[in-house]
Each structure stands twice: as C-alpha cells, then as structure tokens.
Amino acid sequence: MNVNLYGTQGKWLMVDCGVTFGDANYPGIDIILPDLQFIEERLDDLVGIVLTHGHEDHIGALPYLAADLGVPIYATPFTAGLVRGKLEEEGVLDRVELKMMNEEGPFRVGPFTVTFTPLAHSIPEGNALLIETAQGNIFHTGDWKLDDAPALGGASTAAELTAIGDKGVLALVCDSTNVFQDEASGSEADVRKGLDEVIGAAKGRVLVTTFASNAARLHTLGEVARDTGRKLCVAGRSLDRILRVAKATGYLRDFPETVDFDTAMTLPPSEVLMVGTGGQGEARAALARIAEGNHQLKLSEGDTVIFSSRQIPGNEVAIGKIMNTLASKGVRLITDRQAYVHVSGHPGRPELAEMYRWIRPQILMPVHGEARHLIEHARYALSQGVPQVAKQTNGEVWRLAPNGPQRIGFAPTGRLVIDGDVILPADGTTINERRRLALYGQLSVAVAIRKGQLMGEPQVRVQGVPVEEDRDEFLEEASAAAAEAVRKAGRDRDKLRESVRLAVRRAATRFTGKKPVVDVLILEV
C-alpha cells in the first residue's frame, strides 16, 4: 500500500499509489486502499503521480483514486500498460491523464525534475527515481535488487549509479525488505538452473506457482519449458494479463506458444509444464481450485508442484492448507527450502552496502518493510558510514532540507476498503458491524403490538449463534423473554425496543455465553 509524498516550494509530488489485501480482520474485503486525506485537502498543490513499477502494492489503488486526484500519472511503457488496463476495467480511463515516459532522460513535474533510473526487480521496468529539487536531490529506489544477468530489461551500471552520487544526493529513500538477509538476493539465471534440474528430474505433470506479476520468472519458465521438452500451459487471468501487456511492450516476445487446458490434460504427463497463480494460498486462484479438483487442470499422485515464490508472512495457514490437500493426493511439493527455485526481488545487506557506496547520501530514509525492517535498516546504514538516518513511520512529515532530517508534523493516515462497488473506511460502521456479526452472531426479533399491548408471540430468528441442538428451546425462551419485556416496558417506542433487545440478548447469554447482535422490529397492528 505504498504512497510517498515529496514537497517543495509549496507543491507535492506523489510516488506510487498501491493497495494491500484483506485478511480475517476485514470480513468480506479483498482490497484495501490508502486513505489520502492529507493530499486530498491540498489537491491544488499536487502536481503529479510518478510510478516506480507495476506491482499491485505500488499501482493497485489508481483505478479507485486517480480520477479524483485529477493529476497526470507518469509511468514507463510496461507499467503504463498495466495501469491503462486497470483504468479501463474501472471505466475511468477517459478521466485520467496517463503519460507514457521512457527511461532516457529527465522530465519536469512542477518544481521537481524526475529521472527514471532502471534497477533490476522481478517485473519489467523497475525504476528508482532521481528527484531533483532546489533544496537537494532524492534517490527513491522503489523495489530493487542487483542482478548481473536480469531476465528482462536492463539495469543501471555501477558507473551510472556512481554518477548520480557524484551529483550529490541529499536522501536515499531505500527498500528495506531483505535487510536481515546477509547474502545478496541472487540472480534469475541461477533460478533457471535450479528449475531445470528439478523439472528435468520430474516424472509426471509439473505445476509451478509464482506471482503473476513476476514477468522475469515467466520468462525463465518459458526457457525451462524448452530446456526440459515440456509444453507450457498458463492458468490464471492475471498471468494472461501480464503476458499480454509484456508482449505488447516488447517483452516475452520469444515466450513459447502455450497449450490450452484440454490439450494439457491429453498430453503425456511428462510433457506438460503448468504455470498457475495462487502460491500465497488465495482461495479463488488457480492453484487452490486445482488442489480441490475444481479446475480443468488436474494433478494426481506422482505429479509435482513447485512454489517459485517467497511465502509472505501471514499467509502460512492458507498456504499450508493447499499444501496439505495436494500432499494427500500424492503430489510432491517443492519450495525454495528444498531447491533453488526462487530468488527475491529485493536487496540483501551486501546490495544495500553497494548502493550506499555508489549513491553516498547524506541521509538514509528506510521504506518498504515492517517496523523491525526499517529500524534494522537504519542501524545498518549507520554502521556502513551513512551520516544520518530518518526513522519514520506512516504519517510522519519530515523536513529533509534545510537543517534536516527533522520530524516536523503528522499527516492523517488510514485505510479504506473496497466493499462491492463502495469505498468505505476500514474501521467505520459497516466493517465494525460485520466484525461483531462474525464474532457474536445475530438475532432478529419481531414484535406486534396494538395500543401498547402484545399481539401474539414475538418471532425470533437466529444466525450464527451457537444454539444448534437447543434451537427450538432457545427460540421459545427468547420469545418469552421478549414478551415479558413488552408487558413491562410501557408504550414508549424507544424504551420498548431497548427492553426487548436486552431481554433477548440476556437469554442468548444464558444459553451460550455470547452476546449476539440483536435487531428488534416493532410492528403496530
């Protein structure tokens, strides 16, 4: 959910605008957006949005927020292609100015001069940004790693990055994701060797699951399919979209022709290599559906599934469930713990040290990671000779120059959720009500009265309250409690409703120990 704002001369530049994904704390929610209240209150001073690369946590919020921000979006061709597709799907393409830029020179956005600086990552056109201002230069890395043999696209050389440092860099705003990793992240070329070895030795069908946006890995898998003599079959809408945009912008042109699902299932098992989404345990992705037998592609005993991605913290249970389902079918499971089938797209400590040496910033500002990553990154940078660090958290406003770094204020931050077609506060009334329903269940009570007198028995309906074996007995007691409350409450409508609500909830608590949500409907007859 990356959003960064840089301000100078009264104007603001936004870098990236991404999403994160829902979990059990957000029932019914798939996508979570950043709350941009701070900049929405200053829209006249926002001059543009520049995108470092096309991963969802950097561009995913644009279809929902860009039209209202009303400023141009600057992106390189591949990233722009992904954003254009998202804006089209949301029906807002005609309301957003999308400027496709190359990586060859600087451009002006208000008082900022911006230059895309190619760095290796797991997606084409990963870029750092050199942001030049009258007060000093910022080098904003985005997501990056060092790779002498990147699978797709190029990367800036040590000499080119050193030249940026020679111009003087006030602050390095730098990826912290792998700061605890003592070794460099490794090359995509080495992953090809590892996959060749594992897939070449496999006897049955092989399915490799990876992030759809990891176009570098898709390129590698195309090469591996050729190396091992297997036909490639791709499963997942997001994979199809990445392939389409990559080919349209000059990447993956030599990607092998794929076969459809029916053909894949009729070929000899040893001649099939399937690529699918869902390696993080997503319930609706291809891998989960294949594991459950609800997909046209099938796996059986003797087949192999390779998890060519890193397990994101928090997804362990979902991934484990899919792994258990596959294992029970006799499917062999391989992760990066068993074989060299994945490398990260983020820098380990040796790569960070190289970047400090090339860029030579006055200030290091760690980003991209949890608190422990940011704090460790700041500590490591100081140990490597970076003069100053700015250990910030979400919402803090820092002055980098003059006389920086200095924390000077706080901006409101928060989360919004996409709920159906509606954008809501992540901790607003709707989501909090849904959490209570999930925790406690719900009771509905209908009471008919005439001139303050009860007419017939109150009707009670129950959802999600643990009274399965005693349901009839509970409904009878709850109805009796509601009736007694009506007789004692008098004719004031609000007091009557509250009396019935409390009486029925007390009955539920006696039966279950829980305090469900109780809705009361009073009918005048």
DRENVO-997975 format. One line per field, with one value per residue (C-alpha): residue in one letter; x negated, y negated, z negated. Coordinates in steps of 0.001 Angstrom, whole numbers, always signed. Each point is the difference from the previous one (the first is absolute). Layout:
// DRENVO-997975
resn <- c(a|...)
x <- c(X|...)
y <- c(Y|...)
z <- c(Z|...)
This chain:
// DRENVO-997975
resn <- c(m|n|v|n|l|y|g|t|q|g|k|w|l|m|v|d|c|g|v|t|f|g|d|a|n|y|p|g|i|d|i|i|l|p|d|l|q|f|i|e|e|r|l|d|d|l|v|g|i|v|l|t|h|g|h|e|d|h|i|g|a|l|p|y|l|a|a|d|l|g|v|p|i|y|a|t|p|f|t|a|g|l|v|r|g|k|l|e|e|e|g|v|l|d|r|v|e|l|k|m|m|n|e|e|g|p|f|r|v|g|p|f|t|v|t|f|t|p|l|a|h|s|i|p|e|g|n|a|l|l|i|e|t|a|q|g|n|i|f|h|t|g|d|w|k|l|d|d|a|p|a|l|g|g|a|s|t|a|a|e|l|t|a|i|g|d|k|g|v|l|a|l|v|c|d|s|t|n|v|f|q|d|e|a|s|g|s|e|a|d|v|r|k|g|l|d|e|v|i|g|a|a|k|g|r|v|l|v|t|t|f|a|s|n|a|a|r|l|h|t|l|g|e|v|a|r|d|t|g|r|k|l|c|v|a|g|r|s|l|d|r|i|l|r|v|a|k|a|t|g|y|l|r|d|f|p|e|t|v|d|f|d|t|a|m|t|l|p|p|s|e|v|l|m|v|g|t|g|g|q|g|e|a|r|a|a|l|a|r|i|a|e|g|n|h|q|l|k|l|s|e|g|d|t|v|i|f|s|s|r|q|i|p|g|n|e|v|a|i|g|k|i|m|n|t|l|a|s|k|g|v|r|l|i|t|d|r|q|a|y|v|h|v|s|g|h|p|g|r|p|e|l|a|e|m|y|r|w|i|r|p|q|i|l|m|p|v|h|g|e|a|r|h|l|i|e|h|a|r|y|a|l|s|q|g|v|p|q|v|a|k|q|t|n|g|e|v|w|r|l|a|p|n|g|p|q|r|i|g|f|a|p|t|g|r|l|v|i|d|g|d|v|i|l|p|a|d|g|t|t|i|n|e|r|r|r|l|a|l|y|g|q|l|s|v|a|v|a|i|r|k|g|q|l|m|g|e|p|q|v|r|v|q|g|v|p|v|e|e|d|r|d|e|f|l|e|e|a|s|a|a|a|a|e|a|v|r|k|a|g|r|d|r|d|k|l|r|e|s|v|r|l|a|v|r|r|a|a|t|r|f|t|g|k|k|p|v|v|d|v|l|i|l|e|v)
x <- c(+0|-2894|+641|-2752|+295|-2871|+549|-1950|+887|+3553|+600|+294|-1081|+1519|-2098|+2044|+3529|+512|+2308|-307|+2325|+2646|-310|+2164|+107|+1986|+2901|+1116|-2794|-2548|-1672|-1141|-930|-2002|+1966|-1328|+1733|-3205|-562|+3716|+124|-2837|+959|-804|-3605|-344|-1882|-134|-419|-3150|-44|-3119|+1347|+3131|+500|+3408|-1392|-1249|+2767|+3088|+1859|-110|+3237|+1888|-1781|-1759|+3046|+790|-3626|+187|-3723|-2108|-1503|-3540|-1105|-2271|+1689|+461|+1265|+2232|+1445|+965|+1515|+1925|+1620|+1047|+1432|+1954|+1455|+1129|+1434|-2095|-2639|+1497|-216|-3697|-2991|-2517|-3368|-2247|-3647|-3268|-2999|-2381|+137|+1398|+3442|+1574|+2976|+650|-3136|-1353|-2343|+435|-2170|+896|-3016|+315|-693|+481|+3192|+2410|+2095|-1013|-940|-657|-1338|-1525|+809|-2535|+2063|-1879|+1124|-1498|-522|-1772|+322|+1941|-773|+3159|-847|+3419|-355|-3365|-2855|-3344|-125|-2833|+2194|+3589|+2516|+1911|-1086|-3184|-1292|-2188|-3692|-2195|-1514|+3418|+1056|-3343|+588|+3300|-1857|-2551|+2816|+679|+2882|+1697|+2045|+124|+3528|-697|+1617|-370|+1776|-3037|-2153|-337|-1415|-3793|-451|+867|+3371|-1413|+553|+2971|-2481|-715|+3715|+121|-2679|+1840|+3328|-1653|-1378|+3215|+2364|-2389|+54|+3792|+1969|+3574|+1702|-1680|+1779|-2059|+1755|-1428|+1179|+1811|-1850|-3404|-528|-3679|+1024|+2431|-2872|-2080|+2795|+310|-3707|+377|+2876|-2306|-2902|+2086|+2058|+3349|+3013|+1019|+3528|+891|+2850|+1164|+1554|-2711|-2685|+1776|+113|-3697|-927|+2171|-1419|-3572|+214|+1666|-2889|-2804|-601|+487|+39|-1734|+2357|+1032|+3462|+2255|+2516|+3555|+1284|+1514|-3204|-2071|+2086|-275|-3781|-2245|-512|-3767|+500|+2058|-1180|+2831|-367|+2674|+837|+801|-3299|+1007|+3050|+2594|+3247|+1241|-3310|-879|-2112|+2720|+2589|-2331|-784|+3718|+744|+2107|-2094|-433|-3639|-501|-2823|-388|-2457|-3524|+486|-2034|+884|-2839|+527|-2231|+694|-662|+2631|+1375|+342|+3641|+777|-1446|+3344|+1584|-3079|-230|+3614|-644|-3238|+1778|+2714|-2593|-2125|+3023|+315|-3584|-1260|-3650|-554|-3170|-732|-3122|-1005|-456|-1441|-1216|+3360|+361|-1998|+1321|+453|-1297|-3527|-1885|-2603|-2881|+2170|+1048|-3637|-822|+2841|-1227|-3493|+1245|+2601|-1774|+3111|-71|+3159|+1434|+3779|+1039|+3310|+1717|+197|+1409|-1296|-2723|-1294|-75|-1765|-2580|-577|-685|-2423|-1770|-335|-1660|-2407|-931|-886|+3218|-125|+3658|+3216|+3671|+1895|+3536|+3375|+3180|+1386|-3065|-1035|-3767|-2050|-3030|-1393|-923|-1260|+1286|+877|+2636|+3466|+2265|+3540|+2511|+2428|+3203|-401|+2303|+1595|+2962|+1605|+1669|+3282|+1844|+133|-316|-3058|+312|-2193|-1769|+1046|+3329|+3517|+520|-3182|+287|+3589|-1192|-2724|+2544|+2275|-2905|-974|+3373|+2726|+3331|+3586|+3066|+3089|+3383|+2641|+3581|+1845|+3303|+417|-2953|+1326|-1794|+1777|-1126|-3375|-3179|-1822|-3749|-2437|-3612|-3169|-3446|+921|-1107|+3383|+95|+1208|+2128|+1334|+3706|-395|-2033|+2473|+2811|-1860|-1100|+3578|+1257|-2654|+1031|+3664|-757|-2014|+2947|+2358|-2320|-1256|+3041|+838|-3188|-1278|-3711|+132|+2046|-2529|-2953|+1765|+716|-3586|-1548|+2404|-693|-3757|+45|+1808|-2673|-2759|+1588|+120|-3348|-2247|-28|+1596|+1337|+1112|+3780|+2242|+3558|+2903|+3139|+3181|+3114|+3078)
y <- c(+0|-2298|-3744|-2569|-3785|-2393|-3716|-3066|-3619|+643|+2810|+3758|+2960|+3429|+3119|+3204|+712|+3644|+2397|+2729|+2967|+914|+2648|+1399|-3425|-1333|+2417|-1|-2345|+832|-3371|-2707|-3506|-2779|-2908|-3065|-2615|-2027|-615|-117|-3134|-1444|+1068|-3404|+589|+3588|-111|+3650|+3694|+1863|+3810|+2035|+3327|+2037|+2134|-201|-1478|-2924|-560|+1887|-2957|-2148|+1319|-1074|-3244|-1503|-1611|-1963|-1071|-1557|-189|+1685|+3438|+542|+3567|+1976|+2043|+3344|-1577|-2343|+3007|+1660|-3216|-650|+3430|-656|-3407|+1513|+2729|-2617|-2217|-3066|-11|-3105|-1861|+657|-1470|+2823|-1140|+2744|-907|+1587|+689|-2200|-3457|-2356|-1600|-2814|+374|-3356|-1017|+3571|+1444|+3779|+2617|+3683|+2090|+3689|+2542|+3772|+1367|+2845|-2025|-1883|-3647|-148|-3485|-2115|-3705|-2783|-2952|-3280|-3105|-3366|+1217|+3249|+3279|+3082|+3507|+2065|+3640|+1615|+3803|+1181|+2469|+463|+2569|+249|+2107|-1308|+2072|-2992|-3551|-1680|-1593|-2958|+755|-725|-2884|-1508|+209|-1420|-2946|-669|-11|-2406|-2523|+24|+1877|-1519|+3110|+3629|+1333|+3715|+3443|+1797|+3283|+2317|-1948|+3077|+2058|+260|+1132|-1665|+1020|+1914|+35|+1125|+1951|+2253|+657|+1308|+2544|+1078|+376|+1882|+2496|+563|+45|+2055|+2722|-35|+2916|-1272|-3320|-3038|-3141|-3057|-2695|-3505|-3586|-907|-3308|+1713|-293|+832|+3381|+533|-572|+2511|+2564|-408|+827|+2924|+1413|+53|+1406|+2898|+701|-835|-1862|-3049|-567|-3209|-121|-3316|-3213|-2136|+2081|-482|-3756|-244|+2048|-2174|-3308|+1309|+1115|-3267|-1989|+2078|+2610|+3784|-50|+3408|+1487|+3462|+627|+1245|+2850|-149|+1944|+2851|+523|-93|+2796|+2208|-299|+2562|-1273|-247|-2482|-2596|-3045|-2006|-3491|-1154|-2762|+588|+724|-2200|+2140|-2174|+1950|-1022|+281|+2814|+2065|+231|+1016|+2605|+1380|+322|+1602|-2956|-890|+1397|+683|+2998|+1295|+3522|+2286|-380|-3555|-2936|-3509|-2516|-3142|-2458|-2911|-1106|+695|-3357|-236|+446|+2430|+3084|+1561|-490|+1363|+2931|+938|+238|+1892|+2526|+521|+590|+2265|+2170|+671|+1195|-3196|-826|-3511|-2035|-3438|-2140|+1973|+3169|-1403|-3226|-906|-3630|-3168|-3134|-3273|-2009|-838|+1839|-1714|+225|-1681|-2735|-661|-332|-2470|-2141|+19|-1101|-2560|-1394|-1631|-2450|+1615|+3532|+306|+3682|+1036|+3221|+2279|+380|-1962|+2547|-252|-3797|-198|+2608|-1735|-3289|+1764|+1724|-3200|-1785|+2929|-360|-3668|-1754|-3242|-287|+2022|-928|+2773|-873|+1674|-401|-3522|-1794|-3144|-461|-2975|+1249|-3468|-2466|+1100|+3558|+2629|-1207|+1287|-3049|+1346|+2723|+593|+2002|+3518|+2958|+2671|+146|+3215|+961|+1638|+1015|-3221|-2271|-1551|-57|-777|+3180|-517|-1697|+1020|+2613|+1988|-237|+1289|+2856|+880|+136|+2219|+2320|+194|+195|+892|-1776|+256|-1632|-574|-1092|-1198|-910|-2395|-1830|-2961|+1201|+3533|+3041|+1695|+3612|+1442|-1867|+1643|+640|+975|+976|-131|+1097|+454|+3407|+1512|+2833|+2839|-2243|-2289|+603|-286|-3181|-1600|+740|-1562|-3016|-566|+234|-2485|-2424|+343|-689|-3068|-1364|+423|-1927|-2702|-2223|-1850|-2008|+1440|-490|+1393|+2943|+835|-211|+2112|+2728|-137|+391|+2735|+2109|-535|+1082|+3161|+671|-601|+2486|+2630|-608|-2345|-2355|-3407|-14|-3016|-334|-1898|-762|-817|-1490|+365|-2057|+2036)
z <- c(+0|+902|+291|-422|+190|+635|-521|+1066|+735|-1152|+2514|-463|+2123|-653|+579|+449|-1182|-912|-1789|-2556|-373|-2531|-2700|-2768|-1691|+2964|+630|+3611|+1124|+2701|+630|-2428|+1159|-1643|-1411|+1853|-2154|-449|+3718|+844|-2146|+2124|+3515|+1464|-1048|+1276|+3320|+1049|-805|+1059|-64|-729|+1356|+584|-3109|-1674|-3201|+2108|+2593|-1188|-1537|+3134|+1583|-3119|-943|+3034|+1614|-3152|-431|+3474|+829|+2695|-623|+1313|+723|+2319|+2785|-1753|-3222|+1989|+1851|-3277|-1361|+3226|-234|-3595|+821|+2913|-2221|-2499|+2772|-857|+2755|+1618|-3318|-657|+1847|+380|+1341|+1381|-560|+1041|-2229|+1959|-1542|-2620|+92|-1962|-2312|-1619|-1948|+158|+2629|+165|+1708|+242|-998|+982|-2745|+90|-1546|+658|+2438|+3161|-327|-3701|-574|-2657|+251|-146|-1243|+320|-1854|-845|-3570|+915|+1860|-1119|+1247|-525|+760|+185|-99|+1293|-107|+1732|+2800|+2486|+2300|-282|+1925|+1367|+677|-1092|-3161|-720|-282|-2981|+1974|+725|-3642|-1093|+2356|-1776|-3288|+1478|+577|-3727|-1643|-2997|-876|+1065|-496|+126|+36|-3368|+746|-180|-2454|-2240|+2878|-232|+3589|+3296|+1373|+2967|+3731|+2056|+2139|-2982|-444|+3556|-863|-3133|+1797|+2869|-2470|-1946|+2988|+2101|-2666|-450|+1462|+50|+574|-1531|-1169|-958|-1973|-173|-235|+3202|+162|-144|+3744|-432|-1433|+2873|+2409|-1958|+75|+3754|+282|-2414|+2067|+3018|-2028|-1310|+3119|-1584|+1383|-1972|-1319|-1867|-2555|-1440|+1371|-1570|+1728|+3316|-577|-855|+3066|+2233|-1257|-2|+3632|+1027|-1488|+1473|-2696|+75|+3803|+8|-2589|+1254|+1405|-2758|+150|-1308|-2977|+2026|+1952|-3179|-1495|+3079|+363|-1743|-3561|+439|+2861|-1907|-1973|-1540|-1450|-2415|-2420|-3661|-1707|-2956|-738|+1730|-121|+3452|+1850|+2383|-2419|-2664|+2579|+1505|-3468|-777|+3381|+1172|+3053|+3487|-817|-2269|-2168|-1308|-1750|+1350|+1256|-1357|-1175|-306|-2091|+1864|-2331|-3533|-2639|-1106|-3821|-978|+2818|-1693|-956|+3436|+1768|-2405|+682|+3737|-564|-2200|+2605|+2712|-2178|-825|+3727|+225|+1657|-671|-1400|+525|-1464|-128|-3099|+2037|+3241|+1587|+1562|-1089|-536|-1588|+1844|-2968|-1205|-2705|-2156|+2524|+2632|-2403|-830|+3695|+496|-2916|+1520|+3414|-1063|-3116|-1502|-2872|-1387|+200|-293|-157|+1611|+1166|-3006|-3471|-2985|-752|+3575|-15|-3354|+993|+3336|-1779|-2349|+2885|+2039|-2916|-407|+3671|-305|+1070|-2030|-1037|+2|-230|-1781|+1041|-348|+2028|-86|-1272|+1853|+190|+1113|+1894|+815|-1211|-3415|+329|-623|-2423|-819|+293|-157|+634|+2846|-428|+1336|+91|+2111|+2316|+1219|+3250|-1013|+3145|+1997|-3033|-1675|-3792|-3022|-1057|-3615|+660|-958|+2723|-598|-3782|+207|+2196|-2483|-2824|+2062|+750|-3658|-1715|+2488|+417|-1201|+1566|-2105|+1386|-2459|+939|-2326|-51|-2348|-2041|-311|+1363|+2900|+363|-846|+964|+2889|-354|+2749|-625|+2143|-1130|-3681|-1383|-883|+2530|-2213|-2215|+2711|-632|-3770|+394|+2417|-2417|-2929|+2035|+1169|-3581|-1142|+2742|-969|-3659|+977|+2019|-2925|-2335|+2372|+471|+3221|+656|+3286|-641|-3534|+1262|+2712|-2401|-2631|+2536|+1336|-3446|-1069|+3064|-220|-3664|+1043|+2620|-2555|-2417|+2738|+1701|-1969|+3014|+508|+3563|+1977|-499|+2428|-1084|+2299|-1608|+2071|-792|+1002)
